[in-house]
Amino acid sequence: MSLEAWVGGIVAEAVAIPEDLSVAEWAARYRQVSAESGSRAPGQWRHETAPHLLEIMEAMSPADPVEDVWIIKSAQVGASECLMNAWGHDVHLDPGPCMYVLPSEAEALKFNRIKLGPFIESTPEINERILPESVKGSAGSTATFKKYAGGFLVVAQAHSSPTLNMVTIKRLFADEITDWPDEAGKRGCPLEQAVARTTLYEGHGCKRVYNSTPGIKGHCRVEAGWEASDQRRYYTACPHCGVYQVLRPEQLRWRSDLPPYGAHFECQACTKPIERSALYGMVTDRGGRLWIRTYVDAVDPEGNPAPPPLMTADEFEAWRERPANGRAAGFHIWQAQSLLATWEGIVKSLLGATDPAKRKKHRQQIEGLTYEEKGEAPDAEKLYLGRAQRSLPAVPRDMPVLTGAVDVHAHRLEWAVYAWGDGMRSALVDFDVIEGAMDAWDPWLKFDAVRDRRFPIEGLPDHPGLKVARWALDAGYLAPRVYQYAKQRGGSTFGRLQPIAGGSEDARAAQRAPILGPARPVSYTWEGKAIKEGIDRRDLGTWPLKVLLYEGLRLTLQGADETGVWPEASIRFGEKCSLEFFEQITAESLLTETDRHGRSRLKWVKRRARNEQLDLWCYARAMAEMLELPTLGPAAWAAEIKRQNMTGADRQPDLFGLAAEISRSSEAGSQSPADREPDVADERAGAGPQSAASQPAGELPVRQPAAAPRPKPRPIANVFGD
């Protein structure tokens, strides 16, 4: 489109009388849903597909006096499409300066490619108004800046303060604000920075929409905004008794633990089952206008009481008229109330939420509710007094995989080994300290002996024992020496050594960090020589790992059941563990801190000087994640126990277990066995074994080869080293 054609079209539009439509009415008339957006119902927008969105869009309309709209929701309920429709309405009928903010640059670019671009292209009333990206003699639109007559849209990122400033806006669309950082550009909260851009238009058509899945209870932006709003909930009538109620997660029932689950809800009034087939009629009742304001009026609780959980049809109509009393509009919606999701999928997610990380994801992404982190430290003395009567070192016979961890300090290496079994139960196998200055190689050579060890199996004195499948090496201190040791001992593939580092310092980012990040090649300087991308390092999600640890410790305090079975995710220890050990493993607590601006945030705080055992368990658990052990089911674990000859049967351990198959896929098809630890000479072209005396300065001494010849390389990598 030429600049002249674009300007001519805009002039013609300007002299026409604009249509008086709400956002919902505009969407029904003009919005075209692109197939490229991933929608399963492309084409003309139909409110019947998602009737719960109707009133949310009406609150975003210029005719509604409310300026702030809060949406706390689960994933995949269409809420982001409301923001798109509101912006489309503005471009077409009420243009002005707008800003759409996402958590990061990557999210902003993805939004433009998957959402914004297809939306503009598929809806003619929008496409013809957006200035093209390339216009001769004039600055056109870009991926993050859309220009149109009377306004513009800036696509900004919450991590970048410059993108949030230097602009005045009339409408703000703040998406996924739970993932926004605590601070942007050392200028404070990014949400406060973005809201400040709207000051000029307050009382003059300003609209601010905040949309997000929730985060951590008590420390969630969208939860805080929703609680200060009029708190609208979606009431639907039971198809049996006609009583209006909110479908709640605790009402969900299912007839089988295997698919098809027979998912249904139990009516809170008549207790009859509400089937998924009835949902369409329930949500299209009264044209989908089923939102009720449920806030508690602290000023006049008797004159303006909150609505009851159950109400008849007549009562429902009366409660619909309840005033907002100046509160912002707030909506809570979750997947069970949406035609876009299935109840079978909700049950599947719930049954699969077997650990804290999965339960957190289910509550936030499926139920649309905040998750309460239990960061208070379990009682160290109770753990000490209740420790299992196990002599260490020892590997329980139901835990066939070992992972280890090394914590690096100025004058010592501390290490620990944990065994893993079905349900991610774990048990301490052994731990110790290697004294010595870390600027010399002697402690590392002593650790070589630990790395070579086979740890005995409980009750099987004739078993050769198990070796550690993966070691995590703390690279937070003396990183070049850690990298050099790992590199010369074969790294992750040959030496089973994985350098690791802590994750993000930003509290909000840390809460959602994965347990184990992707492998990243790192460069370092050794003896004045730059080693470019010499070794791979992985960053840990220390926040979720500590949550897993503390939940495991609480399960440990519950003890085994009457049959001797320990709870899933519990952690067993042994007689070797002192009170000091348990004080270290419970050394941190999740506390609320208030900054100088009065904002509160969660933070892990050390309550004791030493926390090595806490770190070591977290590192070992991260290596279990690297081996994909949480993906193994009971049958796979049983098969692995049998393969490792831990049942007591008279046979040699199988060298090619299922977890080895899983790990092999993450090692890019390497054909070298993990239990074959090559000398450094193997990695140097043509170099033979060297003694410590002949080793070049700064190099790690190589152990003399054993008298017996090394076994021939096996065709499949064996991560267990047996």
Secondary structure, 3 states (H helix, E strand, C coil): CCHHHHHHHHHHHHHCCCCCCCHHHHHHHHCEECHHHCCCCCEECCHHHCHHHHHHHHHCCCCCCCCEEEEEECCCCCHHHHHHHHHHHHHHHCCCEEEEEECCHHHHHHHHHHHHHHHHHHCHHHHCCECCCCECCECCCECCEEEECCEEEEEEECCCHHHHCCCCCCEEEEECHHHCCCCCCCCCCHHHHHHHCCHHHCCCCCEEEEEECCCECCCCHHHHHHHCCCCEEECEECCCCCCEECCCHHHEECCCCCCCCCCEEECCCCCCEEEHHHHHHHHCHHHHCCEEECCCCCCCCCCCCCCCCCECHHHHHHHCCCCCCCCCEEEEECHHHCCCCCHHHHHHHHHHCCCHHHHHHHHHHHCCCCECCCCCCCCHHHHHHCCCCCCCCCECCCCCEEEEEEEECCCEEEEEEEEECHHHCEEEEEEEEEECCCCCCHHHHHHHHHHHCCECECCECCCCCECCCEEEEECCCCHHHHHHHHHHCCHHHHCCEEEEECCCCCHHHHHCCCCECCCEEEEEEECCEEEEEEEEEEEECHHHHHHHHHHHHHHHHHCCCCCCCCCCCCEECCCCCCHHHHHHHCCEEEEEEECCCCCEEEEEEECCCCCHHHHHHHHHHHHHHHCCHHHCCHHHHHHHHHHCCCCCCCCCCCCCCHHHHHHHHHCCCCCCCCCCCCCHHHHCCCCCCCCCCCCCCCCCCCCCCCCCCCCCCCCCCCCCCC
